Amino acid sequence: MYAIIESGGKQHRVVEGEVLRLEKLAAATGDTVDFDRVLLIKDGETLNVGTPYLADSHVTAEVLEQGRGDKLKIVRFRRRKHHEKQLGHRQAFTAVKITAIATAAPPKKTAKAAPKKPATKKSAPAPKKPTEESANQGPSPKPE
């Protein structure tokens, strides 16, 4: 069983027991986080796809750690101009372990579709009756 969730503007394919790094979440280490933006759940042969999200479905995870990723170096350099600028960036992350994928029961199909009726021939539309407004307009212009 796996699910596709949305967190931090990104989509993640998750499996129960998986550890993954997400964009920073406002949760302390050891807290339980509930993701309700579930886009898809596949359980064996059953595939549930949301429009855009599945109602009554959620993924539960436990926060393992809060941290910052490796340093990225940004170098801006202009040749022959004696100009060099260096910047660094460390992206904050939250490591979570997926503990449960819960799905709502799929809707039961109780009513069967009615059999199609044979097509009937359509008759020509009935002629329009003159209305009071068209009768009061006077005679139509004569062609010359």
VMD Tcl script that builds the backbone (N, CA, C; Angstrom):
set m [mol new atoms 432]
animate dup $m
set s [atomselect $m all]
$s set {name element resname resid chain x y z} {
  {N N MET 1 A 0.853 -1.173 0.000}
  {CA C MET 1 A 0.000 0.000 0.000}
  {C C MET 1 A 0.895 1.231 0.000}
  {N N TYR 2 A 0.575 2.186 -0.870}
  {CA C TYR 2 A 1.305 3.448 -0.867}
  {C C TYR 2 A 0.338 4.590 -1.103}
  {N N ALA 3 A 0.807 5.806 -0.794}
  {CA C ALA 3 A -0.015 7.000 -0.972}
  {C C ALA 3 A 0.856 8.107 -1.532}
  {N N ILE 4 A 0.223 9.062 -2.178}
  {CA C ILE 4 A 0.908 10.261 -2.637}
  {C C ILE 4 A 0.306 11.424 -1.864}
  {N N ILE 5 A 1.174 12.127 -1.099}
  {CA C ILE 5 A 0.709 13.240 -0.280}
  {C C ILE 5 A 1.351 14.525 -0.764}
  {N N GLU 6 A 0.767 15.648 -0.347}
  {CA C GLU 6 A 1.320 16.959 -0.671}
  {C C GLU 6 A 1.747 17.622 0.631}
  {N N SER 7 A 3.009 18.078 0.657}
  {CA C SER 7 A 3.536 18.762 1.836}
  {C C SER 7 A 4.618 19.728 1.384}
  {N N GLY 8 A 4.522 20.971 1.820}
  {CA C GLY 8 A 5.526 21.960 1.474}
  {C C GLY 8 A 5.552 22.305 0.000}
  {N N GLY 9 A 4.413 22.188 -0.683}
  {CA C GLY 9 A 4.350 22.498 -2.099}
  {C C GLY 9 A 4.911 21.407 -2.989}
  {N N LYS 10 A 5.240 20.260 -2.414}
  {CA C LYS 10 A 5.792 19.149 -3.184}
  {C C LYS 10 A 4.930 17.907 -2.961}
  {N N GLN 11 A 5.011 16.971 -3.901}
  {CA C GLN 11 A 4.286 15.716 -3.784}
  {C C GLN 11 A 5.283 14.607 -3.445}
  {N N HIS 12 A 4.883 13.741 -2.502}
  {CA C HIS 12 A 5.764 12.664 -2.049}
  {C C HIS 12 A 5.016 11.343 -2.100}
  {N N ARG 13 A 5.682 10.300 -2.626}
  {CA C ARG 13 A 5.131 8.950 -2.611}
  {C C ARG 13 A 5.629 8.303 -1.323}
  {N N VAL 14 A 4.703 7.883 -0.458}
  {CA C VAL 14 A 5.079 7.357 0.848}
  {C C VAL 14 A 4.535 5.948 1.041}
  {N N VAL 15 A 5.311 5.168 1.794}
  {CA C VAL 15 A 4.944 3.804 2.162}
  {C C VAL 15 A 5.043 3.728 3.679}
  {N N GLU 16 A 4.216 2.914 4.290}
  {CA C GLU 16 A 4.243 2.793 5.748}
  {C C GLU 16 A 5.616 2.302 6.217}
  {N N GLY 17 A 6.194 2.989 7.216}
  {CA C GLY 17 A 7.513 2.644 7.733}
  {C C GLY 17 A 8.650 3.422 7.087}
  {N N GLU 18 A 8.377 4.200 6.063}
  {CA C GLU 18 A 9.405 4.958 5.345}
  {C C GLU 18 A 9.792 6.218 6.119}
  {N N VAL 19 A 11.073 6.587 6.055}
  {CA C VAL 19 A 11.570 7.818 6.669}
  {C C VAL 19 A 11.916 8.773 5.527}
  {N N LEU 20 A 11.390 9.990 5.589}
  {CA C LEU 20 A 11.685 10.953 4.544}
  {C C LEU 20 A 11.853 12.349 5.117}
  {N N ARG 21 A 12.531 13.195 4.357}
  {CA C ARG 21 A 12.766 14.584 4.755}
  {C C ARG 21 A 11.803 15.483 4.012}
  {N N LEU 22 A 11.076 16.289 4.771}
  {CA C LEU 22 A 10.106 17.229 4.208}
  {C C LEU 22 A 10.554 18.646 4.493}
  {N N GLU 23 A 9.904 19.603 3.851}
  {CA C GLU 23 A 10.141 20.999 4.191}
  {C C GLU 23 A 9.798 21.184 5.671}
  {N N LYS 24 A 10.385 22.170 6.311}
  {CA C LYS 24 A 10.230 22.380 7.755}
  {C C LYS 24 A 8.760 22.461 8.157}
  {N N LEU 25 A 8.388 21.662 9.165}
  {CA C LEU 25 A 7.037 21.661 9.727}
  {C C LEU 25 A 7.085 22.234 11.131}
  {N N ALA 26 A 6.001 22.847 11.548}
  {CA C ALA 26 A 5.917 23.419 12.896}
  {C C ALA 26 A 5.495 22.326 13.875}
  {N N ALA 27 A 6.400 21.409 14.170}
  {CA C ALA 27 A 6.140 20.316 15.105}
  {C C ALA 27 A 7.441 19.959 15.814}
  {N N ALA 28 A 7.325 19.570 17.077}
  {CA C ALA 28 A 8.506 19.207 17.857}
  {C C ALA 28 A 8.861 17.741 17.625}
  {N N THR 29 A 10.065 17.378 17.963}
  {CA C THR 29 A 10.521 15.995 17.830}
  {C C THR 29 A 9.659 15.092 18.712}
  {N N GLY 30 A 9.186 13.992 18.146}
  {CA C GLY 30 A 8.330 13.059 18.884}
  {C C GLY 30 A 6.850 13.299 18.667}
  {N N ASP 31 A 6.474 14.444 18.100}
  {CA C ASP 31 A 5.057 14.732 17.839}
  {C C ASP 31 A 4.539 13.876 16.687}
  {N N THR 32 A 3.226 13.747 16.634}
  {CA C THR 32 A 2.571 13.050 15.536}
  {C C THR 32 A 1.974 14.087 14.590}
  {N N VAL 33 A 2.229 13.907 13.311}
  {CA C VAL 33 A 1.740 14.834 12.289}
  {C C VAL 33 A 0.745 14.088 11.412}
  {N N ASP 34 A -0.350 14.765 11.052}
  {CA C ASP 34 A -1.389 14.162 10.230}
  {C C ASP 34 A -1.453 14.918 8.905}
  {N N PHE 35 A -1.213 14.237 7.800}
  {CA C PHE 35 A -1.285 14.838 6.466}
  {C C PHE 35 A -2.654 14.505 5.875}
  {N N ASP 36 A -3.481 15.538 5.655}
  {CA C ASP 36 A -4.814 15.294 5.102}
  {C C ASP 36 A -4.891 15.601 3.610}
  {N N ARG 37 A -3.823 16.127 3.038}
  {CA C ARG 37 A -3.803 16.385 1.595}
  {C C ARG 37 A -3.268 15.141 0.881}
  {N N VAL 38 A -4.133 14.148 0.765}
  {CA C VAL 38 A -3.781 12.887 0.125}
  {C C VAL 38 A -4.326 12.921 -1.298}
  {N N LEU 39 A -3.438 12.774 -2.273}
  {CA C LEU 39 A -3.833 12.833 -3.674}
  {C C LEU 39 A -4.246 11.470 -4.216}
  {N N LEU 40 A -3.597 10.404 -3.748}
  {CA C LEU 40 A -3.837 9.079 -4.308}
  {C C LEU 40 A -3.480 8.034 -3.255}
  {N N ILE 41 A -4.254 6.952 -3.242}
  {CA C ILE 41 A -3.924 5.801 -2.392}
  {C C ILE 41 A -4.100 4.546 -3.238}
  {N N LYS 42 A -3.073 3.685 -3.242}
  {CA C LYS 42 A -3.170 2.406 -3.945}
  {C C LYS 42 A -3.013 1.300 -2.926}
  {N N ASP 43 A -4.015 0.440 -2.842}
  {CA C ASP 43 A -4.019 -0.686 -1.910}
  {C C ASP 43 A -4.265 -1.950 -2.718}
  {N N GLY 44 A -3.210 -2.666 -3.045}
  {CA C GLY 44 A -3.346 -3.872 -3.858}
  {C C GLY 44 A -3.799 -3.502 -5.265}
  {N N GLU 45 A -4.964 -3.965 -5.648}
  {CA C GLU 45 A -5.512 -3.661 -6.970}
  {C C GLU 45 A -6.414 -2.431 -6.947}
  {N N THR 46 A -6.746 -1.916 -5.750}
  {CA C THR 46 A -7.644 -0.769 -5.624}
  {C C THR 46 A -6.852 0.523 -5.722}
  {N N LEU 47 A -7.280 1.412 -6.608}
  {CA C LEU 47 A -6.624 2.699 -6.791}
  {C C LEU 47 A -7.659 3.792 -6.570}
  {N N ASN 48 A -7.442 4.629 -5.541}
  {CA C ASN 48 A -8.336 5.749 -5.247}
  {C C ASN 48 A -7.611 7.038 -5.594}
  {N N VAL 49 A -8.202 7.822 -6.495}
  {CA C VAL 49 A -7.612 9.079 -6.937}
  {C C VAL 49 A -8.544 10.202 -6.525}
  {N N GLY 50 A -7.978 11.254 -5.918}
  {CA C GLY 50 A -8.777 12.384 -5.475}
  {C C GLY 50 A -8.931 13.435 -6.552}
  {N N THR 51 A -9.859 14.362 -6.328}
  {CA C THR 51 A -10.094 15.458 -7.271}
  {C C THR 51 A -10.134 16.778 -6.532}
  {N N PRO 52 A -9.109 17.433 -6.113}
  {CA C PRO 52 A -7.717 16.999 -6.167}
  {C C PRO 52 A -7.309 16.144 -4.974}
  {N N TYR 53 A -8.061 16.190 -3.860}
  {CA C TYR 53 A -7.673 15.416 -2.678}
  {C C TYR 53 A -8.747 14.394 -2.350}
  {N N LEU 54 A -8.349 13.324 -1.668}
  {CA C LEU 54 A -9.293 12.303 -1.222}
  {C C LEU 54 A -9.937 12.750 0.091}
  {N N ALA 55 A -11.252 12.659 0.153}
  {CA C ALA 55 A -11.972 13.021 1.378}
  {C C ALA 55 A -11.837 11.865 2.376}
  {N N ASP 56 A -11.760 12.187 3.652}
  {CA C ASP 56 A -11.694 11.201 4.744}
  {C C ASP 56 A -10.476 10.277 4.653}
  {N N SER 57 A -9.408 10.714 4.020}
  {CA C SER 57 A -8.179 9.928 3.973}
  {C C SER 57 A -7.057 10.767 4.568}
  {N N HIS 58 A -6.153 10.111 5.272}
  {CA C HIS 58 A -5.027 10.834 5.845}
  {C C HIS 58 A -3.852 9.889 6.065}
  {N N VAL 59 A -2.682 10.499 6.177}
  {CA C VAL 59 A -1.448 9.760 6.434}
  {C C VAL 59 A -0.886 10.294 7.746}
  {N N THR 60 A -0.538 9.397 8.644}
  {CA C THR 60 A -0.008 9.776 9.946}
  {C C THR 60 A 1.489 9.502 9.979}
  {N N ALA 61 A 2.239 10.459 10.562}
  {CA C ALA 61 A 3.691 10.310 10.649}
  {C C ALA 61 A 4.186 10.810 12.000}
  {N N GLU 62 A 5.353 10.313 12.388}
  {CA C GLU 62 A 5.989 10.722 13.639}
  {C C GLU 62 A 7.229 11.541 13.285}
  {N N VAL 63 A 7.396 12.686 13.953}
  {CA C VAL 63 A 8.540 13.555 13.695}
  {C C VAL 63 A 9.769 12.961 14.386}
  {N N LEU 64 A 10.806 12.683 13.595}
  {CA C LEU 64 A 12.039 12.114 14.141}
  {C C LEU 64 A 13.041 13.193 14.510}
  {N N GLU 65 A 13.216 14.186 13.645}
  {CA C GLU 65 A 14.177 15.250 13.938}
  {C C GLU 65 A 13.883 16.495 13.114}
  {N N GLN 66 A 14.369 17.607 13.623}
  {CA C GLN 66 A 14.366 18.881 12.908}
  {C C GLN 66 A 15.828 19.195 12.617}
  {N N GLY 67 A 16.118 19.680 11.440}
  {CA C GLY 67 A 17.518 19.950 11.147}
  {C C GLY 67 A 17.686 20.861 9.953}
  {N N ARG 68 A 18.946 21.010 9.572}
  {CA C ARG 68 A 19.285 21.807 8.405}
  {C C ARG 68 A 20.160 20.958 7.497}
  {N N GLY 69 A 19.927 21.094 6.207}
  {CA C GLY 69 A 20.655 20.288 5.238}
  {C C GLY 69 A 22.083 20.744 5.047}
  {N N ASP 70 A 22.785 20.110 4.119}
  {CA C ASP 70 A 24.164 20.462 3.811}
  {C C ASP 70 A 24.231 21.866 3.230}
  {N N LYS 71 A 25.392 22.492 3.417}
  {CA C LYS 71 A 25.565 23.858 2.927}
  {C C LYS 71 A 25.738 23.853 1.415}
  {N N LEU 72 A 25.012 24.741 0.774}
  {CA C LEU 72 A 25.154 24.964 -0.659}
  {C C LEU 72 A 25.946 26.249 -0.849}
  {N N LYS 73 A 26.941 26.228 -1.718}
  {CA C LYS 73 A 27.730 27.430 -1.995}
  {C C LYS 73 A 27.261 28.041 -3.297}
  {N N ILE 74 A 27.003 29.342 -3.242}
  {CA C ILE 74 A 26.613 30.094 -4.424}
  {C C ILE 74 A 27.743 31.073 -4.713}
  {N N VAL 75 A 28.335 30.977 -5.894}
  {CA C VAL 75 A 29.455 31.845 -6.256}
  {C C VAL 75 A 29.046 32.666 -7.463}
  {N N ARG 76 A 29.192 33.973 -7.335}
  {CA C ARG 76 A 28.968 34.881 -8.462}
  {C C ARG 76 A 30.325 35.474 -8.835}
  {N N PHE 77 A 30.693 35.337 -10.080}
  {CA C PHE 77 A 32.034 35.718 -10.496}
  {C C PHE 77 A 31.959 36.389 -11.863}
  {N N ARG 78 A 32.632 37.521 -11.984}
  {CA C ARG 78 A 32.732 38.204 -13.277}
  {C C ARG 78 A 34.208 38.232 -13.674}
  {N N ARG 79 A 34.503 37.618 -14.770}
  {CA C ARG 79 A 35.899 37.522 -15.176}
  {C C ARG 79 A 36.457 38.886 -15.584}
  {N N ARG 80 A 37.696 39.074 -15.308}
  {CA C ARG 80 A 38.461 40.276 -15.658}
  {C C ARG 80 A 37.913 41.543 -15.003}
  {N N LYS 81 A 37.029 41.442 -14.031}
  {CA C LYS 81 A 36.455 42.618 -13.383}
  {C C LYS 81 A 36.844 42.714 -11.909}
  {N N HIS 82 A 37.630 41.778 -11.436}
  {CA C HIS 82 A 38.032 41.732 -10.033}
  {C C HIS 82 A 36.794 41.749 -9.116}
  {N N HIS 83 A 35.828 40.901 -9.474}
  {CA C HIS 83 A 34.566 40.849 -8.719}
  {C C HIS 83 A 34.226 39.386 -8.439}
  {N N GLU 84 A 34.069 39.055 -7.172}
  {CA C GLU 84 A 33.668 37.715 -6.781}
  {C C GLU 84 A 32.821 37.828 -5.526}
  {N N LYS 85 A 31.683 37.106 -5.511}
  {CA C LYS 85 A 30.779 37.163 -4.367}
  {C C LYS 85 A 30.377 35.734 -4.019}
  {N N GLN 86 A 30.454 35.379 -2.746}
  {CA C GLN 86 A 30.088 34.037 -2.312}
  {C C GLN 86 A 28.952 34.117 -1.295}
  {N N LEU 87 A 28.007 33.218 -1.466}
  {CA C LEU 87 A 26.886 33.098 -0.527}
  {C C LEU 87 A 26.763 31.632 -0.134}
  {N N GLY 88 A 26.098 31.380 0.977}
  {CA C GLY 88 A 25.838 30.015 1.403}
  {C C GLY 88 A 24.381 29.883 1.834}
  {N N HIS 89 A 23.853 28.642 1.758}
  {CA C HIS 89 A 22.454 28.418 2.147}
  {C C HIS 89 A 22.330 27.022 2.736}
  {N N ARG 90 A 21.586 26.912 3.833}
  {CA C ARG 90 A 21.256 25.622 4.424}
  {C C ARG 90 A 19.745 25.552 4.588}
  {N N GLN 91 A 19.108 24.620 3.880}
  {CA C GLN 91 A 17.655 24.479 3.905}
  {C C GLN 91 A 17.221 23.712 5.153}
  {N N ALA 92 A 16.219 24.244 5.867}
  {CA C ALA 92 A 15.674 23.568 7.051}
  {C C ALA 92 A 14.770 22.421 6.606}
  {N N PHE 93 A 14.799 21.311 7.362}
  {CA C PHE 93 A 13.972 20.160 7.029}
  {C C PHE 93 A 13.404 19.538 8.295}
  {N N THR 94 A 12.404 18.676 8.101}
  {CA C THR 94 A 11.827 17.870 9.162}
  {C C THR 94 A 11.855 16.421 8.686}
  {N N ALA 95 A 12.497 15.538 9.443}
  {CA C ALA 95 A 12.527 14.110 9.107}
  {C C ALA 95 A 11.345 13.439 9.800}
  {N N VAL 96 A 10.531 12.724 9.022}
  {CA C VAL 96 A 9.351 12.051 9.574}
  {C C VAL 96 A 9.363 10.581 9.174}
  {N N LYS 97 A 8.719 9.760 10.015}
  {CA C LYS 97 A 8.544 8.339 9.727}
  {C C LYS 97 A 7.051 8.091 9.566}
  {N N ILE 98 A 6.660 7.541 8.430}
  {CA C ILE 98 A 5.243 7.276 8.146}
  {C C ILE 98 A 4.801 6.091 8.998}
  {N N THR 99 A 3.759 6.320 9.811}
  {CA C THR 99 A 3.283 5.258 10.707}
  {C C THR 99 A 2.000 4.598 10.224}
  {N N ALA 100 A 1.139 5.352 9.517}
  {CA C ALA 100 A -0.127 4.761 9.076}
  {C C ALA 100 A -0.663 5.490 7.853}
  {N N ILE 101 A -1.305 4.720 6.987}
  {CA C ILE 101 A -2.028 5.281 5.841}
  {C C ILE 101 A -3.474 4.842 6.007}
  {N N ALA 102 A -4.359 5.811 6.261}
  {CA C ALA 102 A -5.770 5.496 6.505}
  {C C ALA 102 A -6.596 5.991 5.334}
  {N N THR 103 A -7.496 5.157 4.884}
  {CA C THR 103 A -8.359 5.516 3.761}
  {C C THR 103 A -9.807 5.280 4.128}
  {N N ALA 104 A -10.677 6.069 3.533}
  {CA C ALA 104 A -12.114 5.867 3.733}
  {C C ALA 104 A -12.550 4.718 2.833}
  {N N ALA 105 A -13.614 4.059 3.219}
  {CA C ALA 105 A -14.127 2.978 2.392}
  {C C ALA 105 A -14.617 3.554 1.072}
  {N N PRO 106 A -14.304 2.919 -0.047}
  {CA C PRO 106 A -14.764 3.446 -1.324}
  {C C PRO 106 A -16.283 3.390 -1.403}
  {N N PRO 107 A -16.920 4.311 -2.115}
  {CA C PRO 107 A -18.375 4.305 -2.191}
  {C C PRO 107 A -18.873 3.036 -2.868}
  {N N LYS 108 A -19.951 2.478 -2.281}
  {CA C LYS 108 A -20.510 1.245 -2.826}
  {C C LYS 108 A -21.411 1.570 -4.007}
  {N N LYS 109 A -21.323 0.727 -5.028}
  {CA C LYS 109 A -22.164 0.909 -6.206}
  {C C LYS 109 A -23.409 0.041 -6.023}
  {N N THR 110 A -24.489 0.659 -5.560}
  {CA C THR 110 A -25.711 -0.105 -5.291}
  {C C THR 110 A -26.666 -0.061 -6.468}
  {N N ALA 111 A -26.793 1.082 -7.094}
  {CA C ALA 111 A -27.744 1.213 -8.196}
  {C C ALA 111 A -27.061 0.861 -9.508}
  {N N LYS 112 A -27.743 0.054 -10.309}
  {CA C LYS 112 A -27.218 -0.286 -11.622}
  {C C LYS 112 A -27.740 0.724 -12.629}
  {N N ALA 113 A -26.991 0.924 -13.664}
  {CA C ALA 113 A -27.402 1.857 -14.709}
  {C C ALA 113 A -28.613 1.294 -15.445}
  {N N ALA 114 A -29.566 2.152 -15.748}
  {CA C ALA 114 A -30.768 1.733 -16.461}
  {C C ALA 114 A -30.404 1.380 -17.901}
  {N N PRO 115 A -31.065 0.368 -18.480}
  {CA C PRO 115 A -30.759 0.015 -19.862}
  {C C PRO 115 A -31.146 1.159 -20.794}
  {N N LYS 116 A -30.372 1.299 -21.861}
  {CA C LYS 116 A -30.636 2.377 -22.805}
  {C C LYS 116 A -31.897 2.078 -23.603}
  {N N LYS 117 A -32.698 3.130 -23.802}
  {CA C LYS 117 A -33.914 2.997 -24.591}
  {C C LYS 117 A -33.552 3.155 -26.065}
  {N N PRO 118 A -34.286 2.492 -26.956}
  {CA C PRO 118 A -33.975 2.655 -28.378}
  {C C PRO 118 A -34.261 4.094 -28.818}
  {N N ALA 119 A -33.459 4.580 -29.733}
  {CA C ALA 119 A -33.598 5.950 -30.205}
  {C C ALA 119 A -34.870 6.084 -31.043}
  {N N THR 120 A -35.575 7.183 -30.857}
  {CA C THR 120 A -36.787 7.445 -31.638}
  {C C THR 120 A -36.506 8.553 -32.637}
  {N N LYS 121 A -37.260 8.543 -33.724}
  {CA C LYS 121 A -37.092 9.564 -34.736}
  {C C LYS 121 A -37.668 10.872 -34.235}
  {N N LYS 122 A -36.934 11.933 -34.465}
  {CA C LYS 122 A -37.425 13.242 -34.059}
  {C C LYS 122 A -38.250 13.822 -35.202}
  {N N SER 123 A -39.385 14.407 -34.857}
  {CA C SER 123 A -40.230 15.034 -35.882}
  {C C SER 123 A -39.768 16.473 -36.088}
  {N N ALA 124 A -40.228 17.063 -37.191}
  {CA C ALA 124 A -39.857 18.442 -37.514}
  {C C ALA 124 A -40.452 19.363 -36.452}
  {N N PRO 125 A -39.775 20.476 -36.148}
  {CA C PRO 125 A -40.317 21.390 -35.147}
  {C C PRO 125 A -41.623 22.035 -35.630}
  {N N ALA 126 A -42.503 22.308 -34.682}
  {CA C ALA 126 A -43.806 22.907 -35.004}
  {C C ALA 126 A -43.594 24.334 -35.513}
  {N N PRO 127 A -44.439 24.799 -36.452}
  {CA C PRO 127 A -44.289 26.164 -36.950}
  {C C PRO 127 A -44.579 27.164 -35.833}
  {N N LYS 128 A -43.900 28.291 -35.905}
  {CA C LYS 128 A -44.059 29.308 -34.860}
  {C C LYS 128 A -45.361 30.069 -35.083}
  {N N LYS 129 A -46.023 30.356 -33.973}
  {CA C LYS 129 A -47.259 31.126 -34.047}
  {C C LYS 129 A -46.919 32.604 -33.993}
  {N N PRO 130 A -47.636 33.441 -34.722}
  {CA C PRO 130 A -47.352 34.880 -34.663}
  {C C PRO 130 A -47.723 35.426 -33.283}
  {N N THR 131 A -46.901 36.270 -32.751}
  {CA C THR 131 A -47.158 36.883 -31.457}
  {C C THR 131 A -47.743 38.271 -31.674}
  {N N GLU 132 A -48.173 38.884 -30.601}
  {CA C GLU 132 A -48.790 40.220 -30.715}
  {C C GLU 132 A -47.777 41.249 -31.216}
  {N N GLU 133 A -46.549 41.142 -30.781}
  {CA C GLU 133 A -45.536 42.106 -31.194}
  {C C GLU 133 A -45.281 42.015 -32.693}
  {N N SER 134 A -45.186 40.802 -33.208}
  {CA C SER 134 A -44.913 40.666 -34.648}
  {C C SER 134 A -46.148 41.068 -35.473}
  {N N ALA 135 A -47.340 40.928 -34.897}
  {CA C ALA 135 A -48.552 41.320 -35.621}
  {C C ALA 135 A -48.690 42.844 -35.675}
  {N N ASN 136 A -48.166 43.552 -34.667}
  {CA C ASN 136 A -48.292 45.022 -34.608}
  {C C ASN 136 A -47.192 45.750 -35.378}
  {N N GLN 137 A -46.280 45.058 -35.966}
  {CA C GLN 137 A -45.179 45.725 -36.662}
  {C C GLN 137 A -45.579 46.250 -38.016}
  {N N GLY 138 A -46.663 45.886 -38.519}
  {CA C GLY 138 A -47.114 46.369 -39.834}
  {C C GLY 138 A -46.672 45.428 -40.919}
  {N N PRO 139 A -47.010 45.798 -42.142}
  {CA C PRO 139 A -46.679 44.910 -43.261}
  {C C PRO 139 A -45.186 44.879 -43.487}
  {N N SER 140 A -44.719 43.751 -43.950}
  {CA C SER 140 A -43.303 43.605 -44.239}
  {C C SER 140 A -42.995 44.318 -45.565}
  {N N PRO 141 A -41.783 44.817 -45.738}
  {CA C PRO 141 A -41.452 45.531 -46.981}
  {C C PRO 141 A -41.520 44.591 -48.171}
  {N N LYS 142 A -42.003 45.145 -49.300}
  {CA C LYS 142 A -42.164 44.329 -50.519}
  {C C LYS 142 A -40.846 44.325 -51.293}
  {N N PRO 143 A -40.456 43.190 -51.794}
  {CA C PRO 143 A -39.238 43.163 -52.627}
  {C C PRO 143 A -39.515 43.833 -53.963}
  {N N GLU 144 A -38.553 44.532 -54.498}
  {CA C GLU 144 A -38.739 45.243 -55.777}
  {C C GLU 144 A -38.171 44.500 -56.924}
}
mol reanalyze $m
mol bondsrecalc $m
mol representation Tube
mol addrep $m
